Amino acid sequence: MTAPAQLTEHRGGHPRSLVGGHGDAHAAEVSLVGVPELPEVEIVTRRLGRALGGAEVESAVAPGMVTMKTFAPPLEAITARRVTGVRRRGKMPVIELGDLSLLIHMMSAGRLRLFDERASLRDRTSRLLVRLTDGRELRLREFGTQQRAWAKLLPTGEVDHDEMVATLGPEAWPAPPPEVFAALIDQPRHLHPLLRDQRVISGVGRSWVDEILWTAELSPFRMGADLDEAEVGRLRLTCEEVLGAALDHYEEVIGDQLPDKAPMPLKVHAKQGQPCPRCSTTLEAVFFKDYVMTYCPAEQTGGRVLKDRRLSRLLK
C-alpha cells in the first residue's frame, strides 16, 4: 500500500477515464483514462449480456503470455459452447458458458469489448480473444506494458469460491443494509483506502471514492471508526446514490458498448485546480505514486490543504 500522505497545512497558492484503464496520476500529469470500477464494469456486463446471449464460441486464444491464471480446464474447452450469461462480481466480469465460466479482471488498463471483426495476432494490446461462429470477437485488450489483466476459466459453480471472489466484501451498489455497512466502516482506517479495499466493500476504486467522499462532505483522511451514526448513514446513502447515478448516466449515453474513453460523469476526481461545483473553492489534491486524490478543502477538510510527503520535500 502506498505510504499515507503527510497532513500539513499549506497557505501558499493553489497549486480525466472508463472501462478499461485509468492511467496513474503523477505530480506533473493526471491520467486521461479511468480505471474500470463498479459502474463501468456493470454497464459493460449489461451490454455484453444483451449482445452475447446464445452466441457460440468457435475458438479462443490468449496472446497475452501471462493472461490465463488457470490451465485446467484448458481455454480450448470453451470451443463450441454457447454464452449463457454475463454477470459481474465486484470489478470483475464473468462470462458464463454453461458449466464453465471466464472470470476476468481488467486491472487498471484493460478493456473488454465485442468487435465485429477479428484482431490480428500481432496486435500487442490483445490479451484474450474469444472468437464466435458469427464472425464477432470478444476481446480483452490492455494498454501499456505491465500486462496485469488476467482471466481464469473455472467451473461455473466454483466461481464464487475462487479466492479473488470469495474474499470480496459486499457490493457497494446496491449498498449493504445499514447495520452491515456500519460494521464494515467501523475500522481505524482512513476512509479513502477503506472504501477502496475490495475486501471491505467491492466495486469502488480511485475515481469514484473521490466522488463519494466529496458528495458526502467527508474528509478522505477521516477514520471510519470516528464517524458518528448520522455520518455513517450519509456515507452509505451517498455510495448508492453516486454509483446509481453513474449507471443511470451510462444507460442514457452509452449505445451498444462502452467506448474505450467512456464519458465518466466525474465532478471532482482529477479536477484539482478547478472550482468546486458546490462552493467554488479551488479543488486540491494529494499525489501518491500511483494515483491522485482530489478533495474540496472548504467542505471536506475544514479549510486545510493537505500535502503529500513527496511534494512537501520539493517545496523545501
C-alpha positions in Angstrom: 0.0 0.0 0.0 1.2 3.5 -0.8 2.6 5.4 2.2 -0.1 7.7 3.7 0.2 11.3 2.9 1.7 13.7 5.4 -1.0 16.1 6.7 0.4 19.6 6.6 -1.2 23.0 6.2 -0.3 25.0 3.1 -1.1 28.7 2.9 0.5 29.3 -0.5 -1.0 29.2 -3.9 -3.5 26.8 -5.3 -1.4 24.7 -6.5 -9.8 12.8 -16.7 -11.3 7.8 -18.0 -13.7 4.3 -18.5 -13.9 0.8 -18.9 -10.7 -0.2 -19.1 -7.9 1.6 -17.9 -7.4 4.7 -15.8 -3.8 5.6 -16.1 -1.9 6.5 -12.9 -1.7 10.1 -11.8 1.6 11.8 -11.0 2.6 15.2 -9.8 3.2 16.6 -13.3 0.3 14.9 -15.0 -3.1 13.4 -14.4 -4.5 10.4 -16.1 -6.7 10.7 -19.1 -8.4 7.4 -18.9 -10.2 5.9 -15.8 -9.8 2.6 -14.1 -12.8 0.3 -14.6 -14.9 0.4 -11.4 -18.3 -0.8 -10.5 -20.4 1.5 -12.8 -18.1 0.9 -15.8 -17.9 -2.9 -15.4 -21.7 -3.1 -14.7 -22.6 -1.3 -17.9 -20.1 -3.5 -19.8 -21.7 -6.7 -18.5 -25.2 -5.4 -19.2 -24.3 -4.6 -22.8 -22.3 -7.8 -23.3 -25.2 -9.8 -21.8 -27.5 -8.3 -24.3 -25.2 -8.9 -27.3 -23.7 -12.3 -26.5 -26.7 -14.3 -25.3 -26.7 -17.6 -27.2 -23.5 -16.8 -29.2 -21.4 -19.9 -30.0 -17.7 -20.0 -29.5 -15.6 -21.0 -32.4 -12.2 -20.8 -30.8 -10.3 -19.0 -28.0 -6.7 -17.9 -27.7 -4.7 -15.9 -25.1 -2.0 -13.9 -26.9 -1.0 -12.4 -23.5 1.7 -14.8 -22.1 0.5 -14.3 -18.5 -3.2 -13.7 -19.1 -4.6 -17.1 -18.2 -4.2 -17.8 -14.5 -5.7 -21.3 -14.8 -4.7 -24.2 -17.0 -7.2 -26.9 -16.2 -9.6 -27.0 -17.9 -7.7 -25.6 -20.9 -9.0 -22.5 -22.7 -10.0 -24.5 -25.7 -12.6 -26.3 -23.6 -15.0 -23.4 -24.3 -15.0 -24.2 -28.1 -18.5 -25.0 -29.4 -20.1 -23.7 -26.1 -22.7 -21.0 -26.1 -22.7 -17.9 -23.9 -25.4 -18.5 -21.3 -25.0 -15.4 -19.2 -22.8 -12.4 -18.3 -22.6 -11.1 -14.8 -20.3 -9.1 -12.5 -18.6 -9.7 -9.2 -17.0 -6.6 -7.8 -14.9 -5.1 -10.7 -14.8 -8.5 -12.5 -17.0 -9.6 -15.4 -18.0 -13.2 -15.5 -18.8 -14.8 -18.9 -20.8 -17.9 -18.4 -20.7 -20.7 -20.9 -22.8 -23.5 -19.4 -20.9 -25.2 -16.7 -17.7 -23.3 -17.4 -17.1 -19.5 -16.9 -14.5 -17.0 -17.7 -13.7 -14.8 -14.7 -11.9 -11.6 -16.0 -10.1 -8.8 -14.2 -9.2 -5.8 -16.4 -7.0 -4.3 -13.7 -6.2 -0.6 -14.4 -5.6 -0.6 -18.2 -7.8 -3.2 -19.7 -10.8 -3.0 -22.0 -13.3 -5.8 -22.7 -15.3 -5.2 -25.9 -17.1 -7.0 -28.6 -15.8 -6.5 -32.1 -17.4 -7.3 -35.5 -14.0 -8.2 -36.9 -11.2 -10.3 -35.5 -7.9 -8.9 -34.3 -4.6 -9.7 -35.8 -2.5 -11.9 -33.6 0.2 -9.3 -34.0 -2.0 -6.8 -32.1 0.1 -6.1 -29.0 -2.8 -5.0 -26.9 -4.7 -8.3 -27.2 -4.7 -10.4 -24.1 -7.6 -12.8 -24.7 -9.6 -13.4 -27.9 -12.9 -15.3 -27.8 -13.9 -15.9 -31.4 -17.6 -16.5 -32.2 -19.0 -18.5 -35.1 -20.9 -15.5 -36.4 -17.5 -13.7 -37.0 -17.5 -11.5 -34.0 -14.9 -11.5 -31.3 -14.9 -10.8 -27.6 -11.6 -9.1 -27.0 -9.7 -8.4 -23.8 -7.2 -5.7 -24.6 -4.7 -4.0 -22.3 -2.8 -0.8 -23.0 0.7 -0.3 -21.6 3.5 -2.7 -20.9 2.6 -4.1 -17.5 0.3 -7.0 -18.6 -1.6 -7.2 -15.4 -5.1 -8.0 -16.8 -6.0 -11.7 -16.3 -8.6 -14.3 -16.8 -9.5 -17.7 -15.2 -11.5 -20.5 -16.7 -13.4 -22.1 -13.9 -16.4 -24.5 -13.4 -19.3 -22.1 -13.1 -20.3 -23.5 -9.7 -16.8 -22.6 -8.4 -16.5 -19.0 -9.5 -17.9 -17.6 -6.2 -15.4 -19.8 -4.3 -12.4 -18.6 -6.2 -10.1 -16.7 -3.9 -10.5 -13.4 -5.9 -14.3 -13.6 -5.5 -14.7 -15.3 -2.1 -12.6 -12.5 -0.4 -14.7 -9.7 -1.8 -16.8 -7.6 0.6 -20.4 -6.8 -0.1 -21.2 -4.9 -3.3 -21.1 -1.1 -3.0 -24.2 -0.9 -5.2 -26.9 -1.5 -4.2 -25.5 -0.5 -0.8 -25.4 -3.1 2.0 -28.1 -2.9 4.7 -27.4 -0.1 7.2 -26.2 -2.3 10.0 -23.9 -4.3 7.7 -22.4 -1.1 6.2 -21.9 0.4 9.7 -20.0 -2.6 10.8 -17.8 -2.5 7.7 -16.9 1.1 8.2 -16.2 0.9 11.9 -12.4 0.5 11.4 -9.5 2.7 12.5 -8.5 3.4 8.9 -8.7 6.4 6.6 -11.9 6.5 4.6 -10.2 6.8 1.2 -8.3 3.5 1.3 -11.0 1.8 3.4 -13.7 2.3 0.7 -11.3 1.1 -2.0 -10.5 -2.1 -0.1 -12.3 -4.7 -2.1 -12.3 -7.0 1.0 -14.4 -4.4 2.8 -16.7 -3.1 0.0 -16.4 -4.3 -3.5 -16.6 -2.1 -6.6 -15.2 1.3 -5.6 -11.8 2.5 -6.8 -9.8 5.6 -7.1 -12.1 7.6 -9.2 -15.5 7.0 -7.6 -14.2 7.1 -4.0 -13.3 10.8 -4.6 -16.8 11.4 -5.9 -18.4 9.6 -3.0 -16.5 11.4 -0.2 -16.9 14.8 -1.9 -20.7 14.2 -2.2 -20.9 13.1 1.5 -18.7 16.1 2.5 -16.3 13.8 4.4 -12.5 14.1 4.6 -10.6 11.3 2.9 -8.5 11.2 6.0 -11.3 10.7 8.5 -11.1 7.4 10.3 -14.0 5.1 9.6 -14.3 4.4 13.3 -14.6 8.1 14.1 -17.8 8.7 12.1 -21.0 9.2 14.1 -24.2 7.4 13.2 -25.5 10.2 11.0 -22.3 10.4 9.0 -22.2 6.6 8.5 -25.8 6.7 7.3 -25.0 9.6 4.9 -22.0 7.8 3.5 -24.0 4.7 2.9 -26.7 6.6 1.0 -24.1 8.5 -0.9 -22.4 5.3 -2.1 -25.7 4.1 -3.5 -26.7 7.5 -5.0 -23.4 8.3 -6.7 -22.9 4.9 -8.2 -26.5 4.6 -9.1 -26.5 8.0 -10.8 -23.4 6.9 -12.8 -25.2 3.9 -14.0 -28.2 5.9 -15.0 -25.9 8.3 -16.9 -24.3 5.4 -18.8 -27.7 3.9 -19.6 -28.7 7.2 -21.2 -25.5 8.0 -23.2 -23.9 4.6 -23.9 -25.0 2.7 -27.1 -24.3 -0.9 -27.7 -20.8 -0.8 -26.0 -18.9 1.3 -23.6 -16.2 3.1 -25.6 -12.5 3.0 -24.7 -12.8 6.5 -23.4 -16.1 6.3 -21.6 -18.0 9.5 -20.6 -17.5 9.2 -16.8 -19.7 11.8 -15.1 -17.0 12.9 -12.6 -17.3 16.2 -10.8 -14.1 16.3 -8.7 -11.8 13.4 -9.4 -8.6 14.6 -11.1 -10.0 18.1 -11.4 -7.7 19.8 -8.9 -7.2 23.4 -9.7 -10.8 23.8 -10.8 -13.6 25.3 -8.7 -15.7 23.0 -6.5 -19.0 22.5 -8.2 -20.8 23.3 -5.0 -18.9 26.1 -3.3 -16.4 27.3 -5.9 -13.4 26.7 -3.6 -10.4 25.6 -5.6 -10.2 21.8 -5.6 -6.9 20.4 -4.2 -5.2 17.1 -4.4 -2.8 14.8 -2.7 -0.5 13.0 -5.1 0.6 9.4 -4.4 3.0 7.4 -6.5 0.2 5.7 -8.5 -2.8 8.0 -8.2 -4.2 11.3 -7.3 -6.8 12.0 -4.5 -8.9 15.1 -5.1 -11.0 16.9 -2.5 -12.5 20.3 -1.6 -10.7 21.9 1.4 -13.7 24.1 2.4 -16.2 21.2 2.5 -14.1 18.2 3.4 -11.0 19.2 5.4 -12.0 22.2 7.4 -10.1 24.5 5.1 -6.8 22.7 5.3 -4.9 22.0 2.2 -3.1 18.6 2.5 0.3 17.9 1.0 1.9 14.6 0.4 5.5 13.9 1.5 6.9 13.9 -2.0 5.7 17.4 -2.9 6.4 18.7 0.6 10.1 17.7 0.1 10.1 19.5 -3.2 8.9 22.7 -1.6 11.7 22.7 1.0 
